[in-house]
Amino acid sequence: MVNEGKFPRQVSLGGRAVAWVRSEVLTWGKARPRTSQACSPSLKYSASP
């Protein structure tokens, strides 16, 4: 996704460590289309047994 320009580029911190600029990742996330995700019956929890 990074090579395609669909996700922010990482920033080298030195050695093998990398990070992403928080504001860029948040902006990327807000720009993504939202989809409804129905909860699977196996993932539903009840407060009472």
N, CA, C and O atoms as a MOPAC input file, in Angstrom:
PM7 MOZYME 1SCF
protein

 N      0.81200 1    -1.18600 1     0.00000 1
 C      0.00000 1     0.00000 1     0.00000 1
 C      0.86300 1     1.26000 1     0.00000 1
 O      0.49200 1     2.26300 1    -0.60900 1
 N      2.00400 1     1.21500 1     0.67500 1
 C      2.88300 1     2.37900 1     0.72700 1
 C      3.41500 1     2.68800 1    -0.67000 1
 O      3.40800 1     3.84200 1    -1.09600 1
 N      3.87100 1     1.66900 1    -1.37500 1
 C      4.42600 1     1.87400 1    -2.71300 1
 C      3.38800 1     2.40600 1    -3.69400 1
 O      3.73500 1     3.06900 1    -4.67100 1
 N      2.12400 1     2.11700 1    -3.43500 1
 C      1.04000 1     2.57400 1    -4.30000 1
 C      0.51500 1     3.94000 1    -3.87500 1
 O     -0.39100 1     4.47600 1    -4.51200 1
 N      1.07300 1     4.51200 1    -2.80600 1
 C      0.62700 1     5.80700 1    -2.30800 1
 C     -0.68800 1     5.74700 1    -1.55300 1
 O     -1.36000 1     6.76400 1    -1.38700 1
 N     -1.06200 1     4.54300 1    -1.09100 1
 C     -2.33600 1     4.36400 1    -0.39800 1
 C     -2.18600 1     4.38100 1     1.11900 1
 O     -3.18200 1     4.32400 1     1.83900 1
 N     -0.96000 1     4.45800 1     1.60700 1
 C     -0.70600 1     4.51100 1     3.04300 1
 C      0.51900 1     5.38900 1     3.25900 1
 O      1.43300 1     5.37600 1     2.43400 1
 N      0.55800 1     6.15600 1     4.35600 1
 C      1.70700 1     7.03900 1     4.60400 1
 C      3.02900 1     6.27400 1     4.66800 1
 O      3.08700 1     5.12000 1     5.09300 1
 N      4.06800 1     6.94700 1     4.23800 1
 C      5.41300 1     6.35000 1     4.27300 1
 C      5.92900 1     6.29300 1     5.70400 1
 O      5.59900 1     7.13900 1     6.53600 1
 N      6.73500 1     5.29000 1     5.96800 1
 C      7.34600 1     5.15300 1     7.27600 1
 C      8.56500 1     6.06300 1     7.37100 1
 O      9.15100 1     6.45300 1     6.36100 1
 N      8.93000 1     6.39000 1     8.59300 1
 C     10.08700 1     7.22500 1     8.86700 1
 C     11.10800 1     6.36400 1     9.59000 1
 O     10.77700 1     5.70200 1    10.57400 1
 N     12.34600 1     6.36700 1     9.11200 1
 C     13.38700 1     5.56600 1     9.74800 1
 C     13.82700 1     6.21300 1    11.05300 1
 O     14.08300 1     7.41600 1    11.11100 1
 N     13.91200 1     5.39700 1    12.09900 1
 C     14.37500 1     5.85900 1    13.40400 1
 C     15.81900 1     5.44700 1    13.64900 1
 O     16.41000 1     5.80600 1    14.66800 1
 N     16.37700 1     4.70300 1    12.72700 1
 C     17.73900 1     4.20900 1    12.86700 1
 C     17.73800 1     2.70600 1    13.02400 1
 O     16.80400 1     2.13500 1    13.58600 1
 N     18.76900 1     2.07000 1    12.53500 1
 C     18.82700 1     0.61400 1    12.59900 1
 C     17.65600 1     0.00600 1    11.84500 1
 O     17.41700 1     0.34500 1    10.68600 1
 N     16.93400 1    -0.88000 1    12.48900 1
 C     15.76800 1    -1.51000 1    11.86100 1
 C     14.45400 1    -0.93300 1    12.37400 1
 O     13.38600 1    -1.46200 1    12.06400 1
 N     14.51800 1     0.14100 1    13.15200 1
 C     13.31800 1     0.73400 1    13.74300 1
 C     12.68700 1     1.75500 1    12.79900 1
 O     13.37800 1     2.58100 1    12.20300 1
 N     11.37400 1     1.68500 1    12.67700 1
 C     10.62900 1     2.63500 1    11.85900 1
 C      9.39600 1     3.10300 1    12.62200 1
 O      8.99100 1     2.48500 1    13.60700 1
 N      8.80700 1     4.19700 1    12.15900 1
 C      7.58500 1     4.72400 1    12.75800 1
 C      6.80800 1     5.42500 1    11.66000 1
 O      7.30100 1     5.59300 1    10.54400 1
 N      5.59500 1     5.83200 1    11.98200 1
 C      4.76300 1     6.58700 1    11.05500 1
 C      4.36300 1     7.87600 1    11.74400 1
 O      4.23200 1     7.91800 1    12.96800 1
 N      4.16800 1     8.92500 1    10.96400 1
 C      3.72200 1    10.19600 1    11.51500 1
 C      2.24800 1    10.03800 1    11.88700 1
 O      1.40700 1     9.77000 1    11.02800 1
 N      1.94700 1    10.20300 1    13.16000 1
 C      0.60000 1     9.96300 1    13.68800 1
 C     -0.47200 1    10.72700 1    12.90900 1
 O     -1.49800 1    10.15300 1    12.54400 1
 N     -0.24500 1    11.99200 1    12.65900 1
 C     -1.25400 1    12.80300 1    11.97500 1
 C     -1.52000 1    12.28000 1    10.56400 1
 O     -2.65200 1    12.34500 1    10.08500 1
 N     -0.48600 1    11.76200 1     9.89400 1
 C     -0.66300 1    11.20900 1     8.54600 1
 C     -1.49400 1     9.93000 1     8.58300 1
 O     -2.34500 1     9.71500 1     7.72100 1
 N     -1.24900 1     9.08800 1     9.57200 1
 C     -2.00400 1     7.83900 1     9.69600 1
 C     -3.46300 1     8.13700 1    10.05300 1
 O     -4.37100 1     7.50300 1     9.51600 1
 N     -3.69100 1     9.09100 1    10.95000 1
 C     -5.06000 1     9.45400 1    11.32200 1
 C     -5.81400 1    10.04100 1    10.13300 1
 O     -6.98800 1     9.73100 1     9.92600 1
 N     -5.14400 1    10.88800 1     9.35200 1
 C     -5.76400 1    11.45800 1     8.15100 1
 C     -6.10100 1    10.35200 1     7.16100 1
 O     -7.17400 1    10.36200 1     6.55800 1
 N     -5.19400 1     9.40200 1     6.99200 1
 C     -5.42400 1     8.25900 1     6.09900 1
 C     -6.65400 1     7.47700 1     6.55800 1
 O     -7.50200 1     7.11200 1     5.74500 1
 N     -6.74600 1     7.22100 1     7.86600 1
 C     -7.86300 1     6.44800 1     8.40400 1
 C     -9.19900 1     7.14900 1     8.21700 1
 O    -10.20600 1     6.50400 1     7.92800 1
 N     -9.21200 1     8.46500 1     8.38000 1
 C    -10.45800 1     9.22400 1     8.21700 1
 C    -10.90800 1     9.25400 1     6.76000 1
 O    -12.10100 1     9.37700 1     6.48100 1
 N     -9.96900 1     9.14400 1     5.84100 1
 C    -10.29300 1     9.20700 1     4.41200 1
 C    -10.80100 1     7.87100 1     3.86900 1
 O    -11.36600 1     7.82300 1     2.77700 1
 N    -10.60500 1     6.79100 1     4.62000 1
 C    -11.03600 1     5.47500 1     4.14900 1
 C    -12.54500 1     5.34700 1     4.26100 1
 O    -13.14500 1     5.83700 1     5.21900 1
 N    -13.16000 1     4.69000 1     3.28700 1
 C    -14.61200 1     4.49600 1     3.36000 1
 C    -14.98300 1     3.58500 1     4.52500 1
 O    -14.28200 1     2.61500 1     4.81600 1
 N    -16.05800 1     3.89600 1     5.16900 1
 C    -16.55100 1     3.06100 1     6.27100 1
 C    -17.47400 1     1.99100 1     5.71800 1
 O    -18.22500 1     2.23100 1     4.77300 1
 N    -17.41400 1     0.80800 1     6.31400 1
 C    -18.31000 1    -0.27900 1     5.93700 1
 C    -19.00100 1    -0.77400 1     7.19200 1
 O    -18.43600 1    -0.72600 1     8.28400 1
 N    -20.20900 1    -1.24400 1     7.03200 1
 C    -20.89700 1    -1.81700 1     8.19000 1
 C    -20.39300 1    -3.24000 1     8.36900 1
 O    -20.25300 1    -3.99100 1     7.40400 1
 N    -20.12900 1    -3.58800 1     9.58700 1
 C    -19.63800 1    -4.93100 1     9.88200 1
 C    -20.58700 1    -5.57100 1    10.87200 1
 O    -20.57300 1    -5.26200 1    12.06300 1
 N    -21.39800 1    -6.45300 1    10.36500 1
 C    -22.33700 1    -7.16100 1    11.23900 1
 C    -21.55300 1    -8.09300 1    12.14700 1
 O    -20.59800 1    -8.74100 1    11.71800 1
 N    -21.95200 1    -8.15000 1    13.36300 1
 C    -21.28400 1    -9.00900 1    14.33400 1
 C    -21.71100 1   -10.45300 1    14.11300 1
 O    -22.90000 1   -10.74700 1    13.99100 1
 N    -20.75000 1   -11.33500 1    14.06500 1
 C    -21.02600 1   -12.74800 1    13.89800 1
 C    -21.73400 1   -13.27400 1    15.14500 1
 O    -21.40700 1   -12.84600 1    16.25200 1
 N    -22.69800 1   -14.19300 1    15.00000 1
 C    -23.38500 1   -14.75100 1    16.17800 1
 C    -22.41600 1   -15.33400 1    17.19000 1
 O    -22.69200 1   -15.29500 1    18.38900 1
 N    -21.29600 1   -15.87100 1    16.74500 1
 C    -20.34300 1   -16.45400 1    17.67800 1
 C    -19.58600 1   -15.38700 1    18.45500 1
 O    -18.94600 1   -15.70300 1    19.45800 1
 N    -19.64200 1   -14.12900 1    18.01800 1
 C    -18.94500 1   -13.06100 1    18.69400 1
 C    -19.84900 1   -12.25000 1    19.61500 1
 O    -19.37700 1   -11.36400 1    20.32700 1
 N    -21.14100 1   -12.54800 1    19.60500 1
 C    -22.06400 1   -11.81800 1    20.47300 1
 C    -21.98400 1   -12.38100 1    21.89200 1
 O    -21.94100 1   -13.59300 1    22.10300 1
 N    -21.96400 1   -11.47100 1    22.84400 1
 C    -21.88300 1   -11.89200 1    24.22900 1
 C    -23.11000 1   -11.40500 1    24.97100 1
 O    -23.65900 1   -10.35200 1    24.64900 1
 N    -23.52900 1   -12.14500 1    25.93700 1
 C    -24.67600 1   -11.78300 1    26.75500 1
 C    -24.23100 1   -11.57900 1    28.18800 1
 O    -23.36100 1   -12.29500 1    28.68300 1
 N    -24.82900 1   -10.60100 1    28.85600 1
 C    -24.47700 1   -10.33700 1    30.25300 1
 C    -25.01400 1   -11.42500 1    31.17600 1
 O    -24.44900 1   -11.67900 1    32.23900 1
 N    -26.09800 1   -12.06100 1    30.77000 1
 C    -26.66200 1   -13.11800 1    31.61400 1
 C    -26.38300 1   -14.48900 1    30.99500 1
 O    -26.36500 1   -14.62500 1    29.77200 1
 N    -26.16700 1   -15.50100 1    31.83100 1
 C    -25.86100 1   -16.85900 1    31.30700 1
 C    -27.01900 1   -17.53200 1    30.62800 1
 O    -26.88600 1   -18.66000 1    30.15300 1

